[in-house]
């Protein structure tokens, strides 16, 4: 799911990551990245968006969901 992949990239990044870089890494459009970020925000994730810098994850909801649970599962799930 695109939303999960965007969240993974945001978690891996120590600083801002541009929408263009996310789009290139995932093989999607920048609009698709923007939509995924909006969906993550709606799910309770705090994501900063700064023009010419990109996106940065600043907080996550304190509830367990499928996205958070995936971090604890082995990669070969």
MDTraj code that builds the backbone (N, CA, C; nanometers):
import mdtraj as md
import numpy as np

residues = "UNK UNK UNK UNK UNK UNK UNK UNK UNK UNK UNK UNK UNK UNK UNK UNK UNK UNK UNK UNK UNK UNK UNK UNK UNK UNK UNK UNK UNK UNK UNK UNK UNK UNK UNK UNK UNK UNK UNK UNK UNK UNK UNK UNK UNK UNK UNK UNK UNK UNK UNK UNK UNK UNK UNK UNK UNK UNK UNK UNK UNK UNK UNK UNK UNK UNK UNK UNK UNK UNK UNK UNK UNK UNK UNK UNK UNK".split()
xyz = np.array([
    [0.0846, -0.1173, 0.0000],
    [0.0000, 0.0000, 0.0000],
    [0.0898, 0.1244, 0.0000],
    [0.0602, 0.2185, -0.0823],
    [0.1433, 0.3376, -0.0988],
    [0.1614, 0.4135, 0.0320],
    [0.0556, 0.4254, 0.1079],
    [0.0618, 0.4986, 0.2340],
    [0.1675, 0.4380, 0.3267],
    [0.1731, 0.3055, 0.3341],
    [0.2722, 0.2366, 0.4169],
    [0.4138, 0.2643, 0.3672],
    [0.4315, 0.2628, 0.2357],
    [0.5644, 0.2857, 0.1783],
    [0.6115, 0.4287, 0.2035],
    [0.5222, 0.5244, 0.1909],
    [0.5571, 0.6643, 0.2189],
    [0.5945, 0.6784, 0.3659],
    [0.5179, 0.6174, 0.4538],
    [0.5477, 0.6241, 0.5968],
    [0.6839, 0.5625, 0.6268],
    [0.7154, 0.4512, 0.5638],
    [0.8470, 0.3886, 0.5834],
    [0.9593, 0.4846, 0.5452],
    [0.9461, 0.5518, 0.4315],
    [1.0496, 0.6460, 0.3878],
    [1.0600, 0.7649, 0.4827],
    [0.9475, 0.8132, 0.5317],
    [0.9504, 0.9241, 0.6270],
    [1.0173, 0.8820, 0.7570],
    [0.9911, 0.7609, 0.8023],
    [1.0536, 0.7107, 0.9257],
    [1.2035, 0.6918, 0.9087],
    [1.2467, 0.6489, 0.7914],
    [1.3890, 0.6253, 0.7651],
    [1.4682, 0.7548, 0.7528],
    [1.4044, 0.8614, 0.7101],
    [1.4724, 0.9878, 0.6861],
    [1.4960, 1.0615, 0.8173],
    [1.6166, 1.1121, 0.8342],
    [1.6498, 1.1882, 0.9544],
    [1.6150, 1.3360, 0.9383],
    [1.5899, 1.3787, 0.8161],
    [1.5583, 1.5183, 0.7877],
    [1.4405, 1.5208, 0.6905],
    [1.4159, 1.6321, 0.6303],
    [1.3105, 1.6418, 0.5304],
    [1.3463, 1.5564, 0.4097],
    [1.2449, 1.5000, 0.3470],
    [1.2626, 1.4250, 0.2229],
    [1.1610, 1.4802, 0.1234],
    [1.2082, 1.5132, 0.0055],
    [1.1202, 1.5789, -0.0915],
    [1.0176, 1.4817, -0.1492],
    [0.9058, 1.5390, -0.1877],
    [0.8016, 1.4598, -0.2522],
    [0.8511, 1.3982, -0.3821],
    [0.9392, 1.4698, -0.4519],
    [0.9956, 1.4190, -0.5771],
    [1.0802, 1.2943, -0.5516],
    [1.1629, 1.2968, -0.4474],
    [1.2467, 1.1804, -0.4153],
    [1.1593, 1.0623, -0.3743],
    [1.0583, 1.0876, -0.2931],
    [0.9666, 0.9801, -0.2537],
    [0.8995, 0.9219, -0.3770],
    [0.8520, 1.0086, -0.4653],
    [0.7848, 0.9629, -0.5870],
    [0.8775, 0.8776, -0.6731],
    [1.0023, 0.9213, -0.6890],
    [1.0986, 0.8453, -0.7702],
    [1.1296, 0.7107, -0.7077],
    [1.1486, 0.7069, -0.5767],
    [1.1798, 0.5801, -0.5090],
    [1.0652, 0.4808, -0.5187],
    [0.9421, 0.5317, -0.5179],
    [0.8255, 0.4433, -0.5195],
    [0.7647, 0.4250, -0.6582],
    [0.8138, 0.5009, -0.7556],
    [0.7638, 0.4869, -0.8919],
    [0.6215, 0.5370, -0.9094],
    [0.5895, 0.6472, -0.8382],
    [0.4557, 0.7046, -0.8472],
    [0.4687, 0.8544, -0.8747],
    [0.3573, 0.9219, -0.8908],
    [0.3585, 1.0661, -0.9141],
    [0.3709, 1.1419, -0.7817],
    [0.4097, 1.2685, -0.7914],
    [0.4158, 1.3528, -0.6716],
    [0.2763, 1.3737, -0.6142],
    [0.1756, 1.3765, -0.7003],
    [0.0374, 1.3898, -0.6521],
    [-0.0025, 1.2680, -0.5681],
    [0.0394, 1.1500, -0.6110],
    [0.0104, 1.0292, -0.5333],
    [0.0778, 1.0358, -0.3962],
    [0.1994, 1.0900, -0.3916],
    [0.2694, 1.1074, -0.2643],
    [0.1933, 1.2060, -0.1765],
    [0.1520, 1.3173, -0.2347],
    [0.0763, 1.4183, -0.1609],
    [-0.0529, 1.3597, -0.1042],
    [-0.1211, 1.2785, -0.1825],
    [-0.2441, 1.2138, -0.1355],
    [-0.2157, 1.1164, -0.0216],
    [-0.1055, 1.0423, -0.0318],
    [-0.0680, 0.9481, 0.0743],
    [-0.0342, 1.0236, 0.2029],
    [0.0370, 1.1352, 0.1907],
    [0.0697, 1.2169, 0.3077],
    [-0.0588, 1.2700, 0.3717],
    [-0.1521, 1.3150, 0.2914],
    [-0.2812, 1.3635, 0.3439],
    [-0.3549, 1.2522, 0.4183],
    [-0.3511, 1.1328, 0.3637],
    [-0.4167, 1.0192, 0.4290],
    [-0.3478, 0.9854, 0.5611],
    [-0.2155, 0.9928, 0.5640],
    [-0.1418, 0.9675, 0.6881],
    [-0.1761, 1.0725, 0.7936],
    [-0.1869, 1.1976, 0.7505],
    [-0.2261, 1.3036, 0.8435],
    [-0.3659, 1.2759, 0.8995],
    [-0.4561, 1.2312, 0.8149],
    [-0.5922, 1.1984, 0.8584],
    [-0.5917, 1.0818, 0.9577],
    [-0.4915, 0.9941, 0.9463],
    [-0.4773, 0.8808, 1.0386],
    [-0.4120, 0.9214, 1.1702],
    [-0.3707, 1.0476, 1.1821],
    [-0.3148, 1.0951, 1.3078],
    [-0.1651, 1.1172, 1.3103],
    [-0.0979, 1.0968, 1.1983],
    [0.0461, 1.1203, 1.1930],
    [0.0721, 1.2697, 1.1766],
    [0.1720, 1.3195, 1.2489],
    [0.2124, 1.4594, 1.2364],
    [0.3230, 1.4667, 1.1319],
    [0.2937, 1.5291, 1.0205],
    [0.3895, 1.5411, 0.9106],
    [0.3984, 1.6874, 0.8716],
    [0.5199, 1.7411, 0.8799],
    [0.5441, 1.8783, 0.8361],
    [0.5702, 1.8775, 0.6866],
    [0.5179, 1.9762, 0.6184],
    [0.5438, 1.9939, 0.4761],
    [0.5978, 2.1354, 0.4582],
    [0.7216, 2.1453, 0.4077],
    [0.7859, 2.2748, 0.3891],
    [0.8254, 2.2884, 0.2427],
    [0.7842, 2.3980, 0.1810],
    [0.8153, 2.4231, 0.0409],
    [0.9662, 2.4190, 0.0188],
    [1.0063, 2.3529, -0.0870],
    [1.1457, 2.3362, -0.1288],
    [1.2313, 2.2517, -0.0346],
    [1.1699, 2.1927, 0.0675],
    [1.2417, 2.1019, 0.1566],
    [1.1794, 1.9633, 0.1538],
    [1.0469, 1.9581, 0.1622],
    [0.9782, 1.8305, 0.1560],
    [0.8965, 1.8017, 0.2802],
    [0.8905, 1.6728, 0.3142],
    [0.8094, 1.6249, 0.4251],
    [0.8993, 1.5718, 0.5360],
    [0.8482, 1.5827, 0.6596],
    [0.9204, 1.5285, 0.7738],
    [0.8187, 1.4779, 0.8745],
    [0.8395, 1.3560, 0.9207],
    [0.7525, 1.2966, 1.0217],
    [0.7935, 1.3515, 1.1583],
    [0.6996, 1.4132, 1.2276],
    [0.7306, 1.4721, 1.3580],
    [0.6572, 1.4037, 1.4726],
    [0.5629, 1.3174, 1.4403],
    [0.4907, 1.2473, 1.5459],
    [0.3985, 1.1422, 1.4879],
    [0.3673, 1.0451, 1.5713],
    [0.2792, 0.9363, 1.5299],
    [0.1707, 0.9192, 1.6351],
    [0.0549, 0.8683, 1.5951],
    [-0.0522, 0.8466, 1.6931],
    [-0.0080, 0.7427, 1.7965],
    [-0.0598, 0.7532, 1.9161],
    [-0.0205, 0.6592, 2.0218],
    [-0.1174, 0.5413, 2.0318],
    [-0.1610, 0.4977, 1.9165],
    [-0.2456, 0.3784, 1.9111],
    [-0.1853, 0.2822, 1.8095],
    [-0.2104, 0.1557, 1.8294],
    [-0.1566, 0.0545, 1.7393],
    [-0.2542, 0.0322, 1.6250],
    [-0.2022, 0.0393, 1.5021],
    [-0.2836, 0.0125, 1.3840],
    [-0.2014, -0.0744, 1.2903],
    [-0.2541, -0.1027, 1.1735],
    [-0.1842, -0.1925, 1.0811],
    [-0.0487, -0.1375, 1.0389],
    [-0.0371, -0.0054, 1.0271],
    [0.0901, 0.0540, 0.9881],
    [0.1918, 0.0378, 1.1002],
    [0.1514, 0.0680, 1.2214],
    [0.2421, 0.0540, 1.3354],
    [0.2764, -0.0902, 1.3656],
    [0.1823, -0.1779, 1.3495],
    [0.2051, -0.3197, 1.3749],
    [0.3048, -0.3782, 1.2759],
    [0.3008, -0.3308, 1.1513],
    [0.3928, -0.3799, 1.0490],
    [0.5386, -0.3599, 1.0853],
    [0.5692, -0.2599, 1.1647],
    [0.7077, -0.2349, 1.2072],
    [0.7606, -0.3467, 1.2958],
    [0.6728, -0.4229, 1.3595],
    [0.7152, -0.5290, 1.4487],
    [0.7146, -0.6670, 1.3830],
    [0.6676, -0.6753, 1.2612],
    [0.6608, -0.8027, 1.1909],
    [0.7873, -0.8257, 1.1092],
    [0.8257, -0.9513, 1.0892],
    [0.9428, -0.9787, 1.0053],
    [0.9169, -0.9356, 0.8604],
    [1.0231, -0.9018, 0.7907],
    [1.0109, -0.8531, 0.6540],
    [0.9473, -0.9555, 0.5605],
    [0.9651, -1.0828, 0.5874],
    [0.9119, -1.1869, 0.4987],
    [0.7693, -1.2261, 0.5327],
    [0.6907, -1.1340, 0.5849],
    [0.5529, -1.1650, 0.6221],
    [0.4675, -1.1907, 0.5053],
])
top = md.Topology()
chain = top.add_chain()
for i, resn in enumerate(residues, 1):
    res = top.add_residue(resn, chain, resSeq=i)
    for name in ("N", "CA", "C"):
        top.add_atom(name, md.element.get_by_symbol(name[0]), res)
traj = md.Trajectory(xyz[None], top)
